Amino acid sequence: MKFNGFLMALWLMSNLALATEKTAIRIGVQATGTVAWELAALPKNPEADFELAIQKVANPEAGKVALQSGAVDVIVSDWLWVSRLRSTGADFTFYPYSSTSGALVVANGSTIRSIKDLAGKRLGIAGGELDKNWLLLQALAQKDHLDLNASVEKTVGAPPLLNEQILQKRVDALLTYWNFAAKLEAQGYRQIIDGREILKGLGITENVPTLGYVFKQSWANAHKQALNHFLAASSQAKTQICTSDAAWHGILPLTQTEDATTQATLRRHYCEGAVSQWGDEEQQAAAHIYGLLRQLSNGQLTGPAETLDAGTFWAQ
């Protein structure tokens, strides 16, 4: 199915219905995240059958705690976490938000041109030893008979600190989250490979979302119409940010940068993450990725379940 067209149809349907009582959707949002961009650009529709109660969270882990404790109804997180929770009996489920992923970046004048060139170099890794892109990058290196884990000097840390490390030339390359990679790119740094290209190198060509809206399946089923209308409005907001300069300028303060080059680079990478197709092929590819990551992490990232839980992805 055409993902965006389906969501747009749902949003247009909501304009035709007079809402007598709005469904409150409590959503946990990081002030510096792109979800805040979309909520700020959300279409103003007085007849919408939902109203948002935005709760700020400090970081992704705080969002997970808020969702699990019932303090919020919705957060943005990854489907691996959802599957792991479902294997313990929880009924959380996932709906695609973005396919933008991290990237491996180096200074523009670096001699590093490929993964093989990382041997003997100092590598910064955001997200820790169990970061998905780090595990998958190792798998890709193994195809060239390179044990990346053993052949690089690793520095693990928070993305902002690692950006400083590469700026100060304390690491030779950095594998980091997309927005931090984009900020470096705007300063002249060069991208070697991103998460999607890593997957293609491993034979996975489908565009699989990395992040999505996460909520309890029981809550979603009880508020299906309002939730669908919110998801449609979110998709429309993303389209507006990517196609309307007026909409983009309206959310510029949320990018927390005044540099035009950085702003343009953030916008381009953000828009590249739009999910236009979400069906059986993409979900089967996600199951394949799950299997890879389970093997690569010895179950530490995925949990004990051998396969991706069947209810991980929300069926509207």
C-alpha positions as CSV (number, residue, x, y, z in Angstrom):
1,M,0.0,0.0,0.0
2,K,1.0,3.6,-0.5
3,F,1.7,4.6,3.1
4,N,1.4,8.4,2.8
5,G,-1.7,8.3,0.6
6,F,-3.5,6.0,3.1
7,L,-2.7,8.4,6.0
8,M,-3.8,11.4,4.0
9,A,-7.1,9.8,3.3
10,L,-7.6,9.2,7.0
11,W,-6.8,12.8,7.8
12,L,-9.2,14.1,5.1
13,M,-12.0,11.8,6.5
14,S,-11.4,13.4,9.9
15,N,-12.2,16.8,8.5
16,L,-15.7,15.6,7.6
17,A,-16.6,14.4,11.1
18,L,-17.7,16.6,13.9
19,A,-16.1,15.4,17.0
20,T,-18.3,15.5,20.1
21,E,-15.7,14.5,22.6
22,K,-12.0,14.6,21.9
23,T,-9.7,11.7,22.8
24,A,-6.7,12.9,24.9
25,I,-3.4,11.5,23.5
26,R,-0.6,11.9,26.1
27,I,2.6,11.9,24.2
28,G,6.2,11.9,25.6
29,V,8.5,14.1,23.6
30,Q,12.1,15.2,23.7
31,A,12.4,18.9,23.4
32,T,15.3,18.5,20.9
33,G,13.8,15.7,18.9
34,T,12.1,15.7,15.5
35,V,8.8,14.6,17.0
36,A,8.7,18.1,18.5
37,W,9.1,19.5,14.9
38,E,6.1,17.6,13.7
39,L,3.9,18.4,16.6
40,A,4.7,22.1,16.1
41,A,3.7,21.8,12.4
42,L,0.6,19.7,13.0
43,P,-2.4,21.0,11.0
44,K,-4.8,23.1,13.0
45,N,-8.2,21.3,12.8
46,P,-10.8,22.4,15.3
47,E,-13.0,19.4,14.3
48,A,-10.3,16.9,15.1
49,D,-11.4,14.1,17.4
50,F,-8.1,14.1,19.4
51,E,-6.2,16.5,21.5
52,L,-2.6,16.2,22.4
53,A,-1.2,16.5,25.9
54,I,2.6,16.9,25.4
55,Q,4.8,15.7,28.2
56,K,8.5,16.6,27.8
57,V,11.0,13.8,28.5
58,A,14.7,14.2,29.0
59,N,15.9,11.4,26.8
60,P,14.7,8.2,25.1
61,E,15.1,6.1,28.3
62,A,13.0,8.6,30.2
63,G,10.3,8.2,27.5
64,K,10.4,4.4,27.9
65,V,9.9,4.7,31.6
66,A,7.0,7.1,31.1
67,L,5.3,4.8,28.7
68,Q,5.7,1.7,30.8
69,S,4.5,3.5,34.0
70,G,1.4,4.7,32.2
71,A,2.4,8.4,32.5
72,V,2.0,8.8,28.7
73,D,0.2,6.9,26.0
74,V,2.7,7.3,23.1
75,I,6.4,7.7,22.6
76,V,8.8,7.3,19.6
77,S,11.1,4.4,20.0
78,D,12.4,1.4,18.0
79,W,10.7,-1.9,17.1
80,L,13.4,-4.1,18.7
81,W,12.5,-2.7,22.1
82,V,8.9,-3.3,21.4
83,S,9.5,-7.0,20.4
84,R,11.6,-7.5,23.5
85,L,8.9,-6.2,25.7
86,R,6.3,-8.3,24.0
87,S,8.3,-11.4,24.7
88,T,7.8,-10.7,28.4
89,G,4.0,-10.4,28.0
90,A,3.7,-6.6,27.5
91,D,1.2,-5.5,24.7
92,F,3.2,-2.6,23.3
93,T,3.1,-2.2,19.5
94,F,4.9,-0.1,16.8
95,Y,3.8,2.2,14.0
96,P,6.4,3.6,11.5
97,Y,7.7,7.1,12.0
98,S,11.1,7.4,10.3
99,S,13.6,5.3,8.4
100,T,16.5,7.7,9.0
101,S,19.4,6.0,10.6
102,G,22.9,6.7,11.8
103,A,26.1,7.1,9.7
104,L,29.9,6.6,9.8
105,V,31.6,10.0,9.3
106,V,35.2,11.1,9.0
107,A,37.0,14.4,8.4
108,N,37.0,15.5,4.8
109,G,40.7,15.1,4.5
110,S,40.8,11.6,6.1
111,T,42.5,8.7,4.3
112,I,39.5,6.5,5.4
113,R,37.5,5.8,2.3
114,S,35.9,2.4,3.2
115,I,35.1,0.2,6.1
116,K,38.4,-1.7,5.5
117,D,40.3,1.5,6.1
118,L,39.1,1.5,9.7
119,A,41.6,-1.2,10.7
120,G,44.1,0.3,13.2
121,K,42.1,3.5,13.6
122,R,40.3,5.2,16.5
123,L,36.5,4.8,16.2
124,G,33.9,6.6,18.2
125,I,30.6,4.6,18.7
126,A,27.4,6.3,19.8
127,G,24.9,4.2,21.7
128,G,27.4,1.6,23.1
129,E,28.6,-1.8,22.2
130,L,25.0,-3.0,21.4
131,D,24.2,-0.2,19.0
132,K,22.4,-1.7,16.1
133,N,24.5,0.1,13.4
134,W,27.7,-1.0,15.2
135,L,26.7,-4.6,15.2
136,L,25.6,-4.5,11.6
137,L,28.7,-2.7,10.5
138,Q,30.8,-5.5,12.1
139,A,28.7,-8.1,10.1
140,L,29.4,-6.2,6.9
141,A,33.1,-6.0,7.7
142,Q,33.2,-9.8,8.2
143,K,32.2,-10.2,4.6
144,D,35.7,-8.7,3.8
145,H,37.2,-11.0,6.4
146,L,37.8,-8.0,8.8
147,D,37.2,-8.4,12.5
148,L,36.2,-4.8,13.1
149,N,35.7,-5.2,16.9
150,A,39.3,-6.4,17.3
151,S,41.0,-4.1,14.7
152,V,39.8,-0.7,15.9
153,E,40.5,1.3,19.1
154,K,36.9,2.0,20.4
155,T,35.6,5.0,22.2
156,V,32.0,4.7,23.4
157,G,30.0,7.6,24.6
158,A,27.1,10.0,24.2
159,P,26.7,11.6,20.7
160,P,27.4,15.2,21.8
161,L,30.6,14.2,23.5
162,L,31.7,12.1,20.5
163,N,31.1,14.9,18.1
164,E,33.6,16.9,20.2
165,Q,36.0,14.0,20.1
166,I,36.1,13.9,16.4
167,L,36.3,17.7,16.1
168,Q,39.3,17.6,18.4
169,K,40.8,14.8,16.4
170,R,40.7,12.4,19.3
171,V,39.0,9.8,17.1
172,D,39.6,9.2,13.4
173,A,36.0,8.2,12.6
174,L,32.6,8.3,14.2
175,L,29.6,6.0,14.0
176,T,26.7,8.2,15.3
177,Y,23.0,9.0,15.1
178,W,21.8,10.7,12.0
179,N,21.2,14.2,13.4
180,F,24.7,14.4,14.9
181,A,26.2,13.1,11.7
182,A,24.2,15.7,9.8
183,K,25.7,18.5,12.0
184,L,29.2,17.2,11.3
185,E,28.4,17.0,7.5
186,A,27.4,20.6,7.6
187,Q,30.9,21.4,9.0
188,G,32.6,19.6,6.1
189,Y,32.9,16.1,7.4
190,R,32.4,13.2,5.0
191,Q,30.0,10.3,5.3
192,I,31.4,6.8,4.5
193,I,28.2,4.8,4.9
194,D,24.9,5.1,6.6
195,G,22.6,2.6,8.2
196,R,20.5,1.9,5.1
197,E,23.7,1.3,3.0
198,I,25.0,-1.1,5.7
199,L,21.8,-3.1,5.3
200,K,22.0,-3.1,1.5
201,G,25.5,-4.5,1.9
202,L,24.0,-7.3,3.9
203,G,21.4,-8.0,1.2
204,I,18.5,-6.2,2.7
205,T,17.2,-3.7,0.1
206,E,13.8,-2.8,1.7
207,N,13.5,0.6,3.4
208,V,12.8,-0.5,7.0
209,P,11.8,2.1,9.5
210,T,14.2,2.5,12.4
211,L,11.8,4.5,14.7
212,G,8.1,4.5,15.2
213,Y,5.2,5.6,17.4
214,V,4.9,3.1,20.3
215,F,1.8,2.6,22.4
216,K,-0.2,-0.2,24.1
217,Q,-2.1,-2.3,21.6
218,S,-5.1,-2.4,24.0
219,W,-5.1,1.4,24.2
220,A,-4.8,1.7,20.4
221,N,-7.7,-0.6,19.8
222,A,-9.9,1.3,22.2
223,H,-9.0,4.7,20.5
224,K,-8.4,3.5,17.0
225,Q,-10.2,6.3,15.1
226,A,-8.5,9.1,17.0
227,L,-5.1,7.5,16.9
228,N,-5.4,7.0,13.1
229,H,-6.3,10.6,12.7
230,F,-3.3,11.7,14.8
231,L,-1.0,9.5,12.7
232,A,-2.4,11.0,9.6
233,A,-1.9,14.5,10.9
234,S,1.7,13.7,11.9
235,S,2.4,12.4,8.3
236,Q,0.8,15.6,6.9
237,A,3.0,17.7,9.2
238,K,6.1,15.9,8.0
239,T,5.1,16.5,4.3
240,Q,4.6,20.2,5.1
241,I,8.0,20.5,6.8
242,C,9.6,18.9,3.7
243,T,7.7,20.8,1.0
244,S,6.8,24.1,2.5
245,D,9.5,26.7,3.3
246,A,7.0,28.5,5.5
247,A,6.3,25.4,7.6
248,W,10.1,24.8,7.8
249,H,10.8,28.3,8.9
250,G,8.1,27.9,11.6
251,I,10.0,25.1,13.3
252,L,13.6,26.4,12.8
253,P,14.0,27.4,16.5
254,L,13.4,23.8,17.5
255,T,16.5,22.8,15.5
256,Q,18.6,24.7,18.1
257,T,21.0,26.0,15.4
258,E,21.2,29.3,13.6
259,D,23.5,28.1,10.9
260,A,21.7,27.9,7.6
261,T,23.9,25.1,6.2
262,T,23.3,23.0,9.3
263,Q,19.6,23.7,9.1
264,A,19.4,22.7,5.5
265,T,21.4,19.5,6.1
266,L,19.2,18.5,9.0
267,R,16.1,19.1,6.9
268,R,17.4,17.0,4.0
269,H,18.3,14.0,6.2
270,Y,15.0,14.3,8.1
271,C,13.0,14.3,4.9
272,E,15.0,11.3,3.5
273,G,13.5,9.3,6.4
274,A,9.9,9.6,5.3
275,V,8.2,6.2,5.2
276,S,6.4,5.8,1.9
277,Q,5.9,2.1,1.9
278,W,5.0,-0.3,4.8
279,G,3.8,-3.7,4.0
280,D,4.7,-7.4,4.1
281,E,8.0,-7.1,2.4
282,E,9.3,-4.4,4.8
283,Q,8.0,-6.3,7.8
284,Q,9.7,-9.5,6.6
285,A,12.9,-7.5,6.1
286,A,12.5,-6.3,9.7
287,A,12.2,-10.0,10.8
288,H,15.4,-10.7,8.9
289,I,17.2,-7.8,10.6
290,Y,16.0,-9.1,14.0
291,G,17.5,-12.5,13.3
292,L,20.8,-10.9,12.4
293,L,20.9,-8.7,15.5
294,R,19.9,-11.6,17.7
295,Q,22.9,-13.6,16.4
296,L,25.3,-10.7,16.4
297,S,24.5,-9.7,20.0
298,N,24.0,-13.2,21.4
299,G,20.5,-12.2,22.3
300,Q,21.7,-9.3,24.5
301,L,19.9,-6.7,22.3
302,T,16.8,-8.7,21.3
303,G,16.2,-10.8,24.3
304,P,15.6,-14.5,24.4
305,A,12.9,-14.8,21.7
306,E,14.2,-16.5,18.6
307,T,11.9,-14.5,16.2
308,L,10.4,-11.1,16.0
309,D,7.1,-11.1,18.0
310,A,4.1,-11.3,15.7
311,G,2.4,-8.3,17.3
312,T,5.3,-6.0,17.1
313,F,3.9,-4.0,14.3
314,W,0.4,-2.5,14.8
315,A,-2.2,-3.8,12.4
316,Q,-4.7,-0.9,11.8
